[in-house]
Amino acid sequence: MQLYLAFTLFTGCLTYSSIAKPQYGDLPHISDLIEQAYPTWCIDADENRIMDLKTCSDGTVNGRFSPLYLTKQHSGADPAKGGYPSNIDIHYPFEYAAPYFGQAGAGSPHHCSENFDGSTENGKSCPKIITSDDQGQYGPGHVPPHISLAALTWAYEDGKGGKVEDWFQYDVNACRVLPNKLFMLIREYFPREKDGSVYYPPPFSPAGGDYPLEFVNLVGDSCAAEEMKHPNAGELECFENHSGDVSLYPDYLDAGHGSPHYCTKEGKEADVNNDWCPYIFFGPNRGKYRHPHIALSALETYLANKVMPSTCGTSWDDSNYPAEVDTTIAFPDMEGGFPDVDGLEAPEQPSIENGKWTWPGPEGAKKKPVLGNFATNLYIEENNVFN
């Protein structure tokens, strides 16, 4: 079963009058919102999970999610494995992921062809759904979740978009912001140009929301080069800003290749998909990365609880999560054994042999009947060209 959203009815300009701001007081820091929506379990100094406590030493509840998020491999799976819900699990309306047909890129916004060689080519080279207007079946096309997070945050803080209670309708979209309301807020802050294009600044920039939990792998010259690509985005929050000096990098990592992932030099020479590499696992922010879609979900949860406290709780909850058919993505062969960092275990990296990786890994290509909002009629059959 595939679900589609109709955008033709709400592609006009935002016409709501501004209200007193902010309606329910200042927002807590996004880290606190995420901890409230996704309470994490207690760990000891060696990062072992502590089961027999109700409250951790920092005063937070002993929850079901890991405080150390190091890999995307278990996103969509049982939280006990260390993952969090995927974009599909939180019902993000503007993902337009590729269906799980067993091809490279399945479950991601990258649409690869059926014959794309995922064992030698990077699936992130496959296109996303990009539209030139907002009035077709796929409306705005893929909108990065950090853009929705920024728009929702700014609208709340600026008092735009009318009353917050009008952003929700439980019998239609449960404790999530209505897609048409969210879309209007997105276009308020990120409008299309006359030629149909739209610019979405990176999450680690002021123009993109200054998301503090990205911990991007940009440092030195690579940071400067990225700033040249985004001259109007503001000063980027690169490694020196969020973690410190490049000397913190383990010697085997490729410093400055971009994204929140930290790949080996060998892996980047082979052009592995960054998504397979771990998130920041060294320095003061080890394990603190959180996906912007999780932050968006946490903000929705917080506001829904303010609007509908008897119906929507303070923590994210989906009684069907994890789903019987999980939404994890196919990974390649992985290997560990890398040097410890400050006495703590370094996460696995894609296994590279003779300049190549092996995809899929032991779990297979994960062809499966996942329910969600997938762009099936744009599934690419050859030459990576939309039909």
Contacts in CASP RR format, 6 or more apart in sequence:
PFRMAT RR
TARGET T0000
AUTHOR 0000-0000-0000
METHOD contacts of the structure
MODEL  1
MQLYLAFTLFTGCLTYSSIAKPQYGDLPHISDLIEQAYPTWCIDADENRI
MDLKTCSDGTVNGRFSPLYLTKQHSGADPAKGGYPSNIDIHYPFEYAAPY
FGQAGAGSPHHCSENFDGSTENGKSCPKIITSDDQGQYGPGHVPPHISLA
ALTWAYEDGKGGKVEDWFQYDVNACRVLPNKLFMLIREYFPREKDGSVYY
PPPFSPAGGDYPLEFVNLVGDSCAAEEMKHPNAGELECFENHSGDVSLYP
DYLDAGHGSPHYCTKEGKEADVNNDWCPYIFFGPNRGKYRHPHIALSALE
TYLANKVMPSTCGTSWDDSNYPAEVDTTIAFPDMEGGFPDVDGLEAPEQP
SIENGKWTWPGPEGAKKKPVLGNFATNLYIEENNVFN
1 371 0 8 1.000
1 372 0 8 1.000
2 99 0 8 1.000
2 372 0 8 1.000
2 373 0 8 1.000
2 374 0 8 1.000
2 376 0 8 1.000
3 371 0 8 1.000
3 372 0 8 1.000
3 373 0 8 1.000
4 137 0 8 1.000
4 373 0 8 1.000
5 93 0 8 1.000
5 139 0 8 1.000
5 179 0 8 1.000
5 373 0 8 1.000
7 134 0 8 1.000
7 135 0 8 1.000
7 136 0 8 1.000
7 137 0 8 1.000
7 138 0 8 1.000
7 139 0 8 1.000
7 140 0 8 1.000
7 180 0 8 1.000
7 183 0 8 1.000
8 135 0 8 1.000
8 136 0 8 1.000
9 180 0 8 1.000
10 180 0 8 1.000
10 183 0 8 1.000
10 184 0 8 1.000
11 133 0 8 1.000
11 134 0 8 1.000
11 135 0 8 1.000
11 139 0 8 1.000
11 183 0 8 1.000
11 187 0 8 1.000
12 184 0 8 1.000
12 187 0 8 1.000
13 187 0 8 1.000
14 160 0 8 1.000
14 161 0 8 1.000
14 184 0 8 1.000
14 185 0 8 1.000
14 187 0 8 1.000
14 188 0 8 1.000
16 160 0 8 1.000
16 161 0 8 1.000
16 162 0 8 1.000
16 184 0 8 1.000
17 162 0 8 1.000
18 158 0 8 1.000
18 159 0 8 1.000
18 160 0 8 1.000
18 161 0 8 1.000
18 162 0 8 1.000
19 159 0 8 1.000
19 161 0 8 1.000
19 162 0 8 1.000
19 163 0 8 1.000
20 159 0 8 1.000
21 156 0 8 1.000
21 157 0 8 1.000
21 158 0 8 1.000
21 159 0 8 1.000
22 156 0 8 1.000
22 157 0 8 1.000
22 159 0 8 1.000
23 156 0 8 1.000
23 159 0 8 1.000
23 163 0 8 1.000
23 164 0 8 1.000
24 164 0 8 1.000
24 303 0 8 1.000
24 306 0 8 1.000
27 33 0 8 1.000
27 153 0 8 1.000
27 156 0 8 1.000
27 157 0 8 1.000
27 299 0 8 1.000
27 302 0 8 1.000
28 36 0 8 1.000
28 302 0 8 1.000
30 211 0 8 1.000
30 212 0 8 1.000
30 213 0 8 1.000
30 295 0 8 1.000
30 298 0 8 1.000
30 299 0 8 1.000
31 212 0 8 1.000
31 213 0 8 1.000
33 295 0 8 1.000
33 298 0 8 1.000
33 299 0 8 1.000
33 301 0 8 1.000
33 302 0 8 1.000
34 213 0 8 1.000
34 290 0 8 1.000
34 294 0 8 1.000
34 295 0 8 1.000
34 298 0 8 1.000
35 60 0 8 1.000
36 298 0 8 1.000
36 301 0 8 1.000
36 302 0 8 1.000
36 314 0 8 1.000
36 315 0 8 1.000
37 294 0 8 1.000
37 297 0 8 1.000
37 298 0 8 1.000
37 301 0 8 1.000
37 302 0 8 1.000
37 314 0 8 1.000
37 315 0 8 1.000
37 316 0 8 1.000
38 65 0 8 1.000
38 84 0 8 1.000
38 294 0 8 1.000
38 298 0 8 1.000
38 315 0 8 1.000
38 316 0 8 1.000
39 60 0 8 1.000
39 61 0 8 1.000
39 62 0 8 1.000
39 63 0 8 1.000
39 64 0 8 1.000
39 65 0 8 1.000
39 315 0 8 1.000
40 56 0 8 1.000
40 60 0 8 1.000
40 63 0 8 1.000
40 65 0 8 1.000
40 66 0 8 1.000
40 67 0 8 1.000
41 49 0 8 1.000
41 50 0 8 1.000
41 51 0 8 1.000
41 56 0 8 1.000
41 62 0 8 1.000
41 63 0 8 1.000
41 64 0 8 1.000
41 65 0 8 1.000
41 66 0 8 1.000
41 67 0 8 1.000
42 49 0 8 1.000
42 50 0 8 1.000
42 53 0 8 1.000
42 56 0 8 1.000
42 57 0 8 1.000
42 62 0 8 1.000
43 49 0 8 1.000
43 50 0 8 1.000
43 67 0 8 1.000
43 68 0 8 1.000
44 50 0 8 1.000
46 344 0 8 1.000
47 68 0 8 1.000
47 344 0 8 1.000
47 345 0 8 1.000
49 66 0 8 1.000
50 56 0 8 1.000
50 62 0 8 1.000
51 62 0 8 1.000
53 62 0 8 1.000
54 61 0 8 1.000
54 62 0 8 1.000
55 61 0 8 1.000
55 62 0 8 1.000
56 62 0 8 1.000
64 79 0 8 1.000
64 80 0 8 1.000
65 79 0 8 1.000
65 82 0 8 1.000
65 83 0 8 1.000
65 84 0 8 1.000
66 79 0 8 1.000
66 82 0 8 1.000
66 83 0 8 1.000
67 287 0 8 1.000
68 82 0 8 1.000
68 286 0 8 1.000
68 287 0 8 1.000
69 82 0 8 1.000
69 83 0 8 1.000
69 84 0 8 1.000
69 279 0 8 1.000
69 287 0 8 1.000
69 288 0 8 1.000
69 289 0 8 1.000
69 290 0 8 1.000
70 278 0 8 1.000
70 279 0 8 1.000
70 281 0 8 1.000
70 287 0 8 1.000
70 347 0 8 1.000
71 83 0 8 1.000
71 278 0 8 1.000
71 279 0 8 1.000
71 347 0 8 1.000
71 348 0 8 1.000
72 275 0 8 1.000
72 276 0 8 1.000
72 279 0 8 1.000
72 329 0 8 1.000
73 276 0 8 1.000
73 328 0 8 1.000
73 329 0 8 1.000
73 331 0 8 1.000
73 334 0 8 1.000
74 81 0 8 1.000
74 82 0 8 1.000
74 83 0 8 1.000
74 328 0 8 1.000
75 83 0 8 1.000
75 84 0 8 1.000
75 85 0 8 1.000
75 86 0 8 1.000
75 291 0 8 1.000
75 327 0 8 1.000
75 328 0 8 1.000
75 329 0 8 1.000
76 83 0 8 1.000
76 84 0 8 1.000
76 85 0 8 1.000
76 86 0 8 1.000
76 89 0 8 1.000
76 321 0 8 1.000
76 322 0 8 1.000
76 323 0 8 1.000
76 326 0 8 1.000
76 327 0 8 1.000
76 328 0 8 1.000
77 83 0 8 1.000
77 322 0 8 1.000
77 326 0 8 1.000
77 328 0 8 1.000
78 322 0 8 1.000
79 322 0 8 1.000
84 290 0 8 1.000
84 291 0 8 1.000
84 294 0 8 1.000
85 294 0 8 1.000
85 297 0 8 1.000
85 316 0 8 1.000
85 318 0 8 1.000
85 321 0 8 1.000
86 107 0 8 1.000
86 293 0 8 1.000
86 327 0 8 1.000
86 328 0 8 1.000
87 95 0 8 1.000
87 97 0 8 1.000
87 145 0 8 1.000
87 291 0 8 1.000
87 293 0 8 1.000
88 95 0 8 1.000
88 97 0 8 1.000
88 107 0 8 1.000
88 327 0 8 1.000
88 370 0 8 1.000
88 372 0 8 1.000
88 373 0 8 1.000
89 318 0 8 1.000
89 321 0 8 1.000
89 322 0 8 1.000
89 323 0 8 1.000
89 327 0 8 1.000
90 176 0 8 1.000
90 293 0 8 1.000
90 294 0 8 1.000
90 296 0 8 1.000
90 297 0 8 1.000
90 316 0 8 1.000
91 173 0 8 1.000
91 176 0 8 1.000
91 372 0 8 1.000
91 373 0 8 1.000
92 145 0 8 1.000
92 148 0 8 1.000
92 293 0 8 1.000
92 296 0 8 1.000
93 179 0 8 1.000
93 182 0 8 1.000
93 183 0 8 1.000
93 373 0 8 1.000
94 140 0 8 1.000
94 141 0 8 1.000
94 142 0 8 1.000
94 143 0 8 1.000
94 145 0 8 1.000
94 148 0 8 1.000
94 179 0 8 1.000
94 183 0 8 1.000
94 186 0 8 1.000
95 109 0 8 1.000
95 142 0 8 1.000
95 145 0 8 1.000
95 373 0 8 1.000
96 109 0 8 1.000
96 128 0 8 1.000
96 129 0 8 1.000
96 138 0 8 1.000
96 141 0 8 1.000
96 142 0 8 1.000
96 373 0 8 1.000
96 374 0 8 1.000
96 375 0 8 1.000
97 107 0 8 1.000
97 108 0 8 1.000
97 109 0 8 1.000
97 372 0 8 1.000
97 373 0 8 1.000
97 374 0 8 1.000
97 375 0 8 1.000
98 105 0 8 1.000
98 106 0 8 1.000
98 107 0 8 1.000
98 108 0 8 1.000
98 109 0 8 1.000
98 110 0 8 1.000
98 111 0 8 1.000
98 112 0 8 1.000
98 126 0 8 1.000
98 374 0 8 1.000
98 375 0 8 1.000
98 379 0 8 1.000
99 106 0 8 1.000
99 107 0 8 1.000
99 370 0 8 1.000
99 374 0 8 1.000
99 375 0 8 1.000
99 376 0 8 1.000
99 379 0 8 1.000
100 106 0 8 1.000
100 107 0 8 1.000
100 366 0 8 1.000
100 367 0 8 1.000
100 368 0 8 1.000
100 369 0 8 1.000
100 370 0 8 1.000
101 114 0 8 1.000
101 367 0 8 1.000
101 379 0 8 1.000
102 330 0 8 1.000
102 365 0 8 1.000
102 366 0 8 1.000
102 367 0 8 1.000
103 112 0 8 1.000
103 113 0 8 1.000
103 114 0 8 1.000
103 116 0 8 1.000
103 365 0 8 1.000
104 112 0 8 1.000
104 116 0 8 1.000
104 117 0 8 1.000
104 118 0 8 1.000
104 121 0 8 1.000
104 123 0 8 1.000
104 126 0 8 1.000
104 330 0 8 1.000
104 359 0 8 1.000
105 111 0 8 1.000
105 112 0 8 1.000
105 123 0 8 1.000
105 126 0 8 1.000
105 329 0 8 1.000
105 330 0 8 1.000
106 329 0 8 1.000
106 330 0 8 1.000
106 365 0 8 1.000
106 366 0 8 1.000
106 367 0 8 1.000
107 327 0 8 1.000
107 329 0 8 1.000
107 370 0 8 1.000
107 374 0 8 1.000
108 275 0 8 1.000
108 329 0 8 1.000
109 128 0 8 1.000
109 129 0 8 1.000
109 142 0 8 1.000
110 123 0 8 1.000
110 124 0 8 1.000
110 125 0 8 1.000
110 126 0 8 1.000
110 127 0 8 1.000
110 128 0 8 1.000
111 126 0 8 1.000
111 127 0 8 1.000
111 128 0 8 1.000
111 129 0 8 1.000
111 375 0 8 1.000
111 378 0 8 1.000
111 379 0 8 1.000
111 380 0 8 1.000
111 384 0 8 1.000
111 386 0 8 1.000
112 118 0 8 1.000
112 123 0 8 1.000
112 126 0 8 1.000
112 380 0 8 1.000
112 384 0 8 1.000
113 126 0 8 1.000
113 380 0 8 1.000
113 381 0 8 1.000
113 382 0 8 1.000
113 383 0 8 1.000
113 384 0 8 1.000
114 380 0 8 1.000
114 381 0 8 1.000
114 382 0 8 1.000
115 382 0 8 1.000
116 123 0 8 1.000
116 126 0 8 1.000
116 384 0 8 1.000
118 359 0 8 1.000
119 332 0 8 1.000
119 356 0 8 1.000
119 357 0 8 1.000
119 358 0 8 1.000
119 359 0 8 1.000
120 356 0 8 1.000
121 271 0 8 1.000
122 271 0 8 1.000
122 272 0 8 1.000
122 273 0 8 1.000
123 273 0 8 1.000
124 273 0 8 1.000
124 274 0 8 1.000
124 275 0 8 1.000
126 380 0 8 1.000
126 384 0 8 1.000
127 380 0 8 1.000
127 384 0 8 1.000
127 386 0 8 1.000
128 141 0 8 1.000
128 142 0 8 1.000
129 138 0 8 1.000
129 141 0 8 1.000
129 142 0 8 1.000
129 375 0 8 1.000
129 378 0 8 1.000
130 141 0 8 1.000
130 142 0 8 1.000
131 138 0 8 1.000
131 139 0 8 1.000
131 140 0 8 1.000
131 141 0 8 1.000
132 196 0 8 1.000
132 197 0 8 1.000
133 139 0 8 1.000
133 192 0 8 1.000
133 196 0 8 1.000
134 140 0 8 1.000
134 183 0 8 1.000
134 187 0 8 1.000
134 192 0 8 1.000
137 377 0 8 1.000
138 375 0 8 1.000
138 378 0 8 1.000
140 183 0 8 1.000
140 186 0 8 1.000
140 187 0 8 1.000
140 198 0 8 1.000
143 186 0 8 1.000
143 200 0 8 1.000
144 200 0 8 1.000
144 203 0 8 1.000
144 292 0 8 1.000
145 291 0 8 1.000
145 292 0 8 1.000
145 293 0 8 1.000
145 295 0 8 1.000
145 296 0 8 1.000
146 202 0 8 1.000
146 203 0 8 1.000
146 208 0 8 1.000
146 209 0 8 1.000
146 211 0 8 1.000
146 214 0 8 1.000
146 292 0 8 1.000
146 295 0 8 1.000
146 296 0 8 1.000
147 186 0 8 1.000
147 190 0 8 1.000
147 200 0 8 1.000
147 208 0 8 1.000
148 182 0 8 1.000
148 186 0 8 1.000
148 296 0 8 1.000
149 209 0 8 1.000
149 211 0 8 1.000
149 292 0 8 1.000
149 295 0 8 1.000
149 296 0 8 1.000
149 299 0 8 1.000
150 189 0 8 1.000
150 208 0 8 1.000
150 209 0 8 1.000
150 211 0 8 1.000
151 182 0 8 1.000
151 185 0 8 1.000
151 186 0 8 1.000
151 188 0 8 1.000
151 189 0 8 1.000
151 190 0 8 1.000
152 177 0 8 1.000
152 182 0 8 1.000
152 185 0 8 1.000
152 296 0 8 1.000
152 299 0 8 1.000
152 300 0 8 1.000
153 209 0 8 1.000
153 299 0 8 1.000
154 160 0 8 1.000
154 185 0 8 1.000
154 189 0 8 1.000
154 209 0 8 1.000
155 161 0 8 1.000
155 185 0 8 1.000
155 188 0 8 1.000
155 189 0 8 1.000
156 164 0 8 1.000
156 303 0 8 1.000
160 185 0 8 1.000
160 188 0 8 1.000
161 167 0 8 1.000
161 181 0 8 1.000
161 184 0 8 1.000
161 185 0 8 1.000
161 188 0 8 1.000
164 303 0 8 1.000
164 306 0 8 1.000
164 307 0 8 1.000
165 307 0 8 1.000
166 181 0 8 1.000
167 177 0 8 1.000
167 178 0 8 1.000
167 181 0 8 1.000
167 182 0 8 1.000
167 303 0 8 1.000
167 307 0 8 1.000
168 175 0 8 1.000
168 176 0 8 1.000
168 177 0 8 1.000
168 178 0 8 1.000
168 303 0 8 1.000
168 304 0 8 1.000
168 307 0 8 1.000
168 308 0 8 1.000
169 178 0 8 1.000
170 308 0 8 1.000
170 311 0 8 1.000
170 312 0 8 1.000
172 178 0 8 1.000
173 179 0 8 1.000
174 312 0 8 1.000
175 300 0 8 1.000
175 301 0 8 1.000
175 304 0 8 1.000
175 305 0 8 1.000
175 308 0 8 1.000
175 311 0 8 1.000
175 312 0 8 1.000
175 313 0 8 1.000
176 297 0 8 1.000
176 300 0 8 1.000
176 304 0 8 1.000
177 300 0 8 1.000
177 303 0 8 1.000
177 304 0 8 1.000
190 198 0 8 1.000
190 199 0 8 1.000
190 200 0 8 1.000
191 198 0 8 1.000
192 198 0 8 1.000
193 199 0 8 1.000
200 208 0 8 1.000
201 207 0 8 1.000
201 208 0 8 1.000
201 209 0 8 1.000
201 230 0 8 1.000
201 232 0 8 1.000
201 233 0 8 1.000
202 208 0 8 1.000
202 216 0 8 1.000
202 226 0 8 1.000
202 230 0 8 1.000
202 233 0 8 1.000
202 236 0 8 1.000
203 209 0 8 1.000
203 211 0 8 1.000
203 214 0 8 1.000
203 292 0 8 1.000
204 210 0 8 1.000
204 211 0 8 1.000
204 214 0 8 1.000
204 216 0 8 1.000
204 218 0 8 1.000
204 236 0 8 1.000
204 237 0 8 1.000
204 238 0 8 1.000
205 230 0 8 1.000
205 233 0 8 1.000
205 234 0 8 1.000
205 235 0 8 1.000
205 236 0 8 1.000
205 237 0 8 1.000
206 233 0 8 1.000
206 234 0 8 1.000
206 235 0 8 1.000
207 230 0 8 1.000
207 232 0 8 1.000
207 233 0 8 1.000
207 234 0 8 1.000
208 233 0 8 1.000
210 237 0 8 1.000
211 292 0 8 1.000
211 295 0 8 1.000
212 237 0 8 1.000
212 242 0 8 1.000
213 288 0 8 1.000
213 289 0 8 1.000
213 290 0 8 1.000
213 295 0 8 1.000
214 237 0 8 1.000
214 242 0 8 1.000
214 260 0 8 1.000
214 289 0 8 1.000
214 292 0 8 1.000
215 239 0 8 1.000
215 242 0 8 1.000
215 243 0 8 1.000
215 260 0 8 1.000
215 279 0 8 1.000
215 280 0 8 1.000
215 285 0 8 1.000
215 288 0 8 1.000
215 289 0 8 1.000
216 236 0 8 1.000
216 237 0 8 1.000
216 238 0 8 1.000
216 239 0 8 1.000
216 242 0 8 1.000
216 258 0 8 1.000
216 259 0 8 1.000
216 260 0 8 1.000
217 239 0 8 1.000
217 255 0 8 1.000
217 256 0 8 1.000
217 257 0 8 1.000
217 258 0 8 1.000
217 259 0 8 1.000
217 260 0 8 1.000
217 261 0 8 1.000
217 262 0 8 1.000
217 280 0 8 1.000
218 226 0 8 1.000
218 236 0 8 1.000
218 238 0 8 1.000
218 239 0 8 1.000
218 256 0 8 1.000
218 258 0 8 1.000
219 238 0 8 1.000
219 239 0 8 1.000
219 240 0 8 1.000
219 246 0 8 1.000
219 249 0 8 1.000
219 255 0 8 1.000
219 256 0 8 1.000
220 238 0 8 1.000
220 239 0 8 1.000
220 240 0 8 1.000
220 246 0 8 1.000
220 256 0 8 1.000
222 238 0 8 1.000
222 255 0 8 1.000
222 256 0 8 1.000
222 257 0 8 1.000
222 258 0 8 1.000
223 236 0 8 1.000
223 238 0 8 1.000
223 239 0 8 1.000
223 240 0 8 1.000
223 256 0 8 1.000
226 236 0 8 1.000
226 238 0 8 1.000
226 258 0 8 1.000
227 233 0 8 1.000
227 234 0 8 1.000
227 235 0 8 1.000
227 236 0 8 1.000
230 236 0 8 1.000
239 246 0 8 1.000
239 255 0 8 1.000
239 256 0 8 1.000
240 246 0 8 1.000
242 285 0 8 1.000
243 280 0 8 1.000
243 283 0 8 1.000
243 284 0 8 1.000
243 285 0 8 1.000
244 283 0 8 1.000
244 284 0 8 1.000
246 255 0 8 1.000
248 282 0 8 1.000
248 283 0 8 1.000
249 255 0 8 1.000
249 282 0 8 1.000
250 282 0 8 1.000
250 338 0 8 1.000
250 339 0 8 1.000
250 341 0 8 1.000
250 346 0 8 1.000
252 264 0 8 1.000
252 265 0 8 1.000
252 266 0 8 1.000
252 338 0 8 1.000
252 339 0 8 1.000
253 262 0 8 1.000
253 263 0 8 1.000
253 264 0 8 1.000
253 265 0 8 1.000
254 263 0 8 1.000
254 264 0 8 1.000
254 265 0 8 1.000
254 267 0 8 1.000
254 268 0 8 1.000
257 263 0 8 1.000
257 268 0 8 1.000
257 274 0 8 1.000
258 274 0 8 1.000
259 274 0 8 1.000
260 279 0 8 1.000
260 280 0 8 1.000
260 289 0 8 1.000
261 274 0 8 1.000
261 275 0 8 1.000
261 276 0 8 1.000
261 277 0 8 1.000
261 278 0 8 1.000
261 279 0 8 1.000
262 277 0 8 1.000
262 278 0 8 1.000
262 279 0 8 1.000
262 280 0 8 1.000
262 281 0 8 1.000
262 282 0 8 1.000
263 272 0 8 1.000
263 274 0 8 1.000
263 276 0 8 1.000
263 277 0 8 1.000
263 349 0 8 1.000
263 350 0 8 1.000
264 277 0 8 1.000
264 349 0 8 1.000
264 350 0 8 1.000
264 352 0 8 1.000
266 352 0 8 1.000
266 355 0 8 1.000
267 277 0 8 1.000
267 349 0 8 1.000
267 350 0 8 1.000
267 352 0 8 1.000
267 357 0 8 1.000
269 355 0 8 1.000
270 350 0 8 1.000
270 352 0 8 1.000
270 355 0 8 1.000
270 356 0 8 1.000
270 357 0 8 1.000
272 332 0 8 1.000
272 350 0 8 1.000
272 352 0 8 1.000
272 357 0 8 1.000
275 329 0 8 1.000
276 331 0 8 1.000
276 332 0 8 1.000
276 334 0 8 1.000
276 349 0 8 1.000
276 350 0 8 1.000
276 357 0 8 1.000
277 349 0 8 1.000
277 350 0 8 1.000
278 347 0 8 1.000
278 348 0 8 1.000
278 349 0 8 1.000
279 287 0 8 1.000
279 289 0 8 1.000
280 286 0 8 1.000
280 287 0 8 1.000
280 288 0 8 1.000
280 289 0 8 1.000
281 287 0 8 1.000
281 341 0 8 1.000
281 344 0 8 1.000
281 346 0 8 1.000
281 347 0 8 1.000
282 341 0 8 1.000
282 342 0 8 1.000
282 346 0 8 1.000
283 341 0 8 1.000
283 342 0 8 1.000
286 341 0 8 1.000
286 344 0 8 1.000
297 316 0 8 1.000
298 316 0 8 1.000
301 312 0 8 1.000
301 313 0 8 1.000
301 314 0 8 1.000
301 315 0 8 1.000
301 316 0 8 1.000
302 314 0 8 1.000
304 312 0 8 1.000
304 313 0 8 1.000
305 312 0 8 1.000
305 313 0 8 1.000
305 314 0 8 1.000
323 370 0 8 1.000
323 371 0 8 1.000
325 368 0 8 1.000
325 369 0 8 1.000
325 370 0 8 1.000
325 371 0 8 1.000
326 370 0 8 1.000
327 370 0 8 1.000
328 366 0 8 1.000
329 366 0 8 1.000
330 359 0 8 1.000
330 360 0 8 1.000
330 361 0 8 1.000
330 363 0 8 1.000
330 364 0 8 1.000
330 365 0 8 1.000
330 366 0 8 1.000
331 350 0 8 1.000
331 359 0 8 1.000
331 360 0 8 1.000
331 361 0 8 1.000
331 363 0 8 1.000
332 350 0 8 1.000
332 351 0 8 1.000
332 357 0 8 1.000
332 358 0 8 1.000
332 359 0 8 1.000
332 360 0 8 1.000
332 361 0 8 1.000
333 350 0 8 1.000
333 351 0 8 1.000
333 357 0 8 1.000
333 358 0 8 1.000
333 359 0 8 1.000
333 361 0 8 1.000
333 362 0 8 1.000
334 348 0 8 1.000
334 349 0 8 1.000
334 350 0 8 1.000
334 351 0 8 1.000
334 361 0 8 1.000
335 348 0 8 1.000
335 349 0 8 1.000
335 350 0 8 1.000
335 351 0 8 1.000
336 346 0 8 1.000
336 347 0 8 1.000
336 348 0 8 1.000
336 349 0 8 1.000
337 346 0 8 1.000
338 346 0 8 1.000
338 347 0 8 1.000
338 349 0 8 1.000
339 346 0 8 1.000
340 346 0 8 1.000
350 357 0 8 1.000
351 357 0 8 1.000
351 358 0 8 1.000
360 366 0 8 1.000
377 387 0 8 1.000
378 386 0 8 1.000
378 387 0 8 1.000
380 386 0 8 1.000
380 387 0 8 1.000
381 387 0 8 1.000
END
